Amino acid sequence: YAFYKCSGLSGQIYLSRYISQIEQYAFYGCSNLEGPLNFSSNLEEIGNFAFYRCTSLNGFLHLGSDISYIGSYAFCGCSKIKGVLRIGLHSRCYINDYAFSECTGFSGLIFYNVSHVGKFAFNRCVGFKDSLIFESYYFYNNNNYEMDIDDYAFYKCTGFNGNLTLPNYLSSIGNYAFYGCTGFKGNLVIPPKTEYIGDYAFANCNNFSPNLTLAYYDKYYDLITEVKHIGDYAFYNCRGLTGNLILSNDLVYIGKSAFADCSFNGDLTMFDGYNLHINQYAFNNTKFATLIYWGYVEPSYS
């Protein structure tokens, strides 16, 4: 609470390069602070609400290479911060709920090593352009490294107009995580370690085209996937998706209207449905040419 609601403070912030942590509410509501924010590589943590509603900050945000924690609402409502935001270059970074919600001025976003993207973390950040890419320079080959994207993380980030590249170590995608991100285009590939896709996760992302990959064959013709749960309306109205769709025998649940109103026109391939439950309208109004079913036991239905 060092400068909590000190609305009379104006001008730029200059912080020592020796600072390793900014405590919660430190600059909460300092609405007249201006300019960029440049943090050194020594900064590791930014607390909850640290720069909440600092609405006049109007430069670039440089987080530093070793940032490992960004608290809830840390930059929420800082609508004039601009430029490309880079997170987690040298350290695994945990991004908490609403951290950058309604920061409408960012033009780009690059994740390097991120372990968690919280609820509503980038909610309605409509200024993003081009692609969204998750990188991992330091942890790519670590089999124990996982990441999750929580509910509403990128809800209605309508500005993206390129590809969405998800990391191989992604374990789950929350409810409404990319709901209404209408600008994404190109193929949508769900990584092989992803087990859970939440309700409405990609609903109304209608420019992905042409392929959705939920499972694929490796060079030994083994089917690679860990997807077990596809939530209600998960891919609803993704009208750009055409071609074939392969669903593996790891699946245990396909939710209500999960693929409804998609434009698939190739083959739907399914394996043993012994443990699989398919909810009502899951494939409503799709246009698959052929159903290829390799199992001996039918899935259960509702």
Disulfide bonds with the S-S distance in Angstrom:
none
